[in-house]
Amino acid sequence: MSDRENRQVNISIDLAAIRHNLKRVRESAPDKKIFSVIKADAYGHGATRILPALADTDAFAVANVAEGNALRHAKTQKPILVLQGFHSTEQLSDCLRAGLWPVIHHMEQLAMLPGKSRGPELSCWVKVDTGMGRLGFKSEQVQQVCNKLQAAGVKVKGLLTHFASADRQADISTDRQLKVFKTILLKNVEHSAANSAALLNRPDSHFDWVRPGIMLYGANPMEYRSGESQEQSFCLQPAMRVTAPVIAVRELKRGDRVGYGGTYECSGPTRVAIVGAGYGDGYPRTVAAGTCVVLGNRRCPIIGRVSMDSMSVDISALSVNPPIDYPVTLWGHVSLLVDEVADRVGTIPYELLCSIRGKRSWHDPATEVNVRKISDN
Ligand SMILES: *Cc1c(COP(=O)(O)O)cnc(C)c1O
């Protein structure tokens, strides 16, 4: 029995939301081509299971060759960009066999190329480091790299770069990076720079291809600011809803303490629901006091420390006690977005979406089939 099957956390993925969010990408970047970024198992949403919702994308982007292989295995015909490229000759062979588009970002990759052969032609993208300081060639190396690739019989499909701070509204580093990128645009190849944040805020960064990730899953790509409902202005729909069951309801009295370290002391009679999810399921132990979950339509605060398999929730505000096994929403409810929980932990929605573990199910109202699959990874 796999780890996921044993878990009582339920992760429900709404394919209609992803389809809607992809439509928002199209509307925000009309006439551009789209790489739907589905690395890290589609940010926890199940890369191969959400493909029906991404039917309108032009291509996909994954982090590594193994992810690209898996996607080809799922019978995807569309181009697949491998953001980290290959880092061995075996991976290079996989790229050729599966027709993946590796990103070339360092010289060692050039040394692995076999030279002109009569085998299938490799198509690649070349990455430029315009200021992110992570992967990519310096702009002055780009022409030389492209020449070398062409000499080795490799087709350069395009140039791409990545922004360090596109999620910050008034950050001049994006301007700087764009300026550098614009100095090296090449004839006869395509260009790509925009992640979700740039896609929504910087039309001047769209070029030929946009590369949305987080917005496909309905989380806000911009830096979180409490009280602002930016999700609404971007009209994105959260695709992941996480629930866990009530496993006990307790009546505590004034002065009683809750959880490890006794960090919470009841100030009066308190009704507490113990909910069957904790850091062992990937729910962060570090959430700030007062972080909420949702029962029915009511937000209720977590009290005391989050344990490995459970957390305590103050449900004194509810008029009736929830029955045992009642599903409690940890995020993915209109009144409790993953963005808020992430902010409470001092992280970003990406990390929570990737870290949560549980039984996943996928729902697609468009086809009116409820697909339920217990994943084994
Ligand atoms: C992850 C990633 C993206 C997508 O970024 P989001 O912020 O999720 O939209 C785009 N490009 C590259 C190179 C990435 O690594």
The ligand as an SDF file (V2000), in Angstrom:
LIG
                    3D

 15 15  0  0  0  0  0  0  0  0999 V2000
    8.7890   27.5840  -12.8190 C   0  0  0  0  0  0  0  0  0  0  0  0
    9.1660   28.3960  -13.9840 C   0  0  0  0  0  0  0  0  0  0  0  0
    8.2110   29.1540  -14.6700 C   0  0  0  0  0  0  0  0  0  0  0  0
    6.7860   29.3500  -14.1770 C   0  0  0  0  0  0  0  0  0  0  0  0
    6.8030   30.2870  -13.1240 O   0  0  0  0  0  0  0  0  0  0  0  0
    5.4560   30.7310  -12.3610 P   0  0  0  0  0  0  0  0  0  0  0  0
    5.9010   31.7650  -11.4120 O   0  0  0  0  0  0  0  0  0  0  0  0
    4.9550   29.5020  -11.6680 O   0  0  0  0  0  0  0  0  0  0  0  0
    4.5290   31.2050  -13.3950 O   0  0  0  0  0  0  0  0  0  0  0  0
    8.6070   29.7950  -15.8400 C   0  0  0  0  0  0  0  0  0  0  0  0
    9.8890   29.7030  -16.2770 N   0  0  0  0  0  0  0  0  0  0  0  0
   10.8440   29.0080  -15.6280 C   0  0  0  0  0  0  0  0  0  0  0  0
   12.2310   28.9680  -16.1490 C   0  0  0  0  0  0  0  0  0  0  0  0
   10.5220   28.3410  -14.4490 C   0  0  0  0  0  0  0  0  0  0  0  0
   11.4640   27.6710  -13.7880 O   0  0  0  0  0  0  0  0  0  0  0  0
  1  2  1  0
  2  3  1  0
  2 14  2  0
  3  4  1  0
  3 10  2  0
  4  5  1  0
  5  6  1  0
  6  7  2  0
  6  8  1  0
  6  9  1  0
 10 11  1  0
 11 12  2  0
 12 13  1  0
 12 14  1  0
 14 15  1  0
M  END
$$$$
